[in-house]
Amino acid sequence: MPMVGIREVYREAQTMRPWDDVYEDLCKDLGSHYGLNDIREA
């Protein structure tokens, strides 16, 4: 079995997501901390 560095394993485990999806999830998560469905409702 070849030696693999942690950096290579971490890079392979990461999935690339479109920025729009990440932004949607971020706004919804942040809003939930303030009792909103989405922080953009504030």
C-alpha distances in whole Angstrom, upper triangle without the diagonal:
4,7,9,13,15,17,15,14,18,19,17,19,22,25,27,31,34,36,39,37,36,39,41,38,39,43,43,41,43,46,45,46,49,50,50,48,47,48,50,52,54
4,6,10,13,15,12,12,16,17,16,18,21,23,26,29,33,35,38,36,34,38,40,37,38,42,42,40,42,45,45,45,48,50,49,47,46,47,48,51,52
4,7,10,12,11,11,14,15,15,17,20,23,25,29,32,33,36,35,33,36,38,36,36,40,40,38,40,43,43,43,46,48,47,46,45,45,47,50,50
4,7,8,7,7,10,12,11,13,16,19,21,25,28,30,33,31,29,33,35,32,33,36,37,35,36,40,39,39,43,44,44,42,41,41,43,46,47
4,5,6,7,9,10,11,13,15,18,20,24,27,28,31,30,28,31,33,31,31,34,35,33,34,38,37,37,41,42,42,41,39,39,41,44,45
4,5,5,6,9,10,11,12,16,18,22,25,26,29,27,25,28,30,28,27,31,32,29,31,34,34,34,37,39,38,37,36,36,38,41,41
4,6,5,6,9,10,11,14,16,19,22,23,26,25,23,26,28,26,26,29,30,28,29,33,33,33,36,38,37,36,34,34,36,39,40
4,5,5,6,9,10,13,15,19,22,23,26,25,23,26,28,27,27,30,31,29,31,34,34,34,38,39,39,37,35,35,37,40,41
4,5,5,6,9,12,15,18,21,23,26,24,22,26,27,25,26,29,30,28,30,33,32,33,36,37,37,35,34,34,36,39,40
4,5,5,6,10,13,16,19,20,23,21,19,22,24,22,22,26,26,24,26,29,29,29,33,34,34,32,31,31,33,35,36
4,5,5,9,10,14,17,18,21,20,18,21,23,22,22,26,26,25,26,30,30,30,33,35,34,32,30,31,32,35,36
4,6,8,10,14,17,19,22,20,19,22,24,22,23,27,27,26,28,31,31,31,35,36,35,33,31,32,33,36,37
4,6,10,13,16,18,21,18,17,21,22,20,21,24,24,23,25,28,28,28,32,33,32,30,29,29,31,34,35
4,7,9,13,14,17,15,14,17,19,17,18,21,22,20,22,25,25,26,29,30,29,27,26,26,28,31,32
4,6,10,12,15,12,12,15,17,15,16,20,20,19,22,24,24,26,29,29,28,26,24,25,26,29,31
4,7,9,12,10,10,13,15,14,15,19,19,19,21,24,24,26,28,29,27,25,23,24,24,27,29
4,6,8,7,7,10,11,11,13,15,16,17,19,21,22,23,26,26,24,22,20,21,21,24,26
4,5,6,7,9,10,11,13,15,16,17,19,20,22,24,25,26,24,21,19,20,19,22,25
4,5,5,6,9,10,10,12,14,15,16,18,20,21,23,24,22,20,17,17,17,20,22
4,6,5,6,9,10,11,12,14,15,16,18,20,22,22,20,17,14,15,14,17,20
4,5,5,6,9,10,11,12,14,15,17,19,21,21,18,16,14,15,15,18,20
4,6,5,6,9,10,10,12,14,15,17,19,20,18,16,13,14,15,18,19
4,5,5,6,9,10,10,12,14,16,17,18,16,14,11,11,11,14,16
4,5,5,6,9,10,11,12,15,16,16,14,11,9,10,10,13,15
4,6,5,6,8,10,11,13,15,15,13,11,9,10,12,14,16
4,6,5,6,8,10,11,13,14,13,11,9,9,11,13,14
4,6,5,6,9,10,11,12,10,9,5,5,7,10,11
4,6,5,6,9,10,10,8,6,4,6,8,10,12
4,5,5,7,9,10,9,8,7,8,11,13,13
4,5,5,7,9,8,9,7,6,9,11,11
4,5,5,6,5,6,4,4,8,8,8
4,5,5,5,6,7,8,11,11,11
4,6,7,9,10,9,13,13,12
4,6,9,9,8,11,11,9
4,7,9,9,12,10,10
4,5,6,9,7,8
4,7,9,8,10
4,5,6,8
4,5,6
4,5
4
